Amino acid sequence: MVLGAAGSAAWFAPGYGLGSDQVHGLAFATLFLGVVALTLIDRSNSSSIRSAPFRPNRALAAVLPVVAPLLALTLFWPPAQELVGFGRLNGVWLAVPPSAWIGVLLALEGLKPSGA
């Protein structure tokens, strides 16, 4: 589902005027937030998604504060963008990765068995 969301974003974005470097950044950010959604859903197997972020998860607590700023750095700082080949995302395109994250999170939450 996460790969489908990132692939859809990458597939349709060029038709709306995004260059290949911008599409790379968009797809990467969507994949990153999709992995966070999968982690939260996995953590919520036995309870509601609302409680999952507040339960102890040392791996997520160690990795997320390091990787999230690096993602922001590669999306917004020109030297880092040039290094990884990402283009600057403007306007509504900045809302696509978080929107995909919310969509994946809600879809996977809805697909969980009701007894879990």
Buried (B, 14 or more C-beta within 10 A) or exposed (E): BBEEBBEBBBEEBEEEEBEEBBBBBBBBBBBBBBBBBBBBBEBBEEEEBEEBEEEEBEEBEEBEEEEEEEBEBBBBEEEBBEEBEBBBBEEEBBEBBEBBBEBBBEEBBEEBEEEE
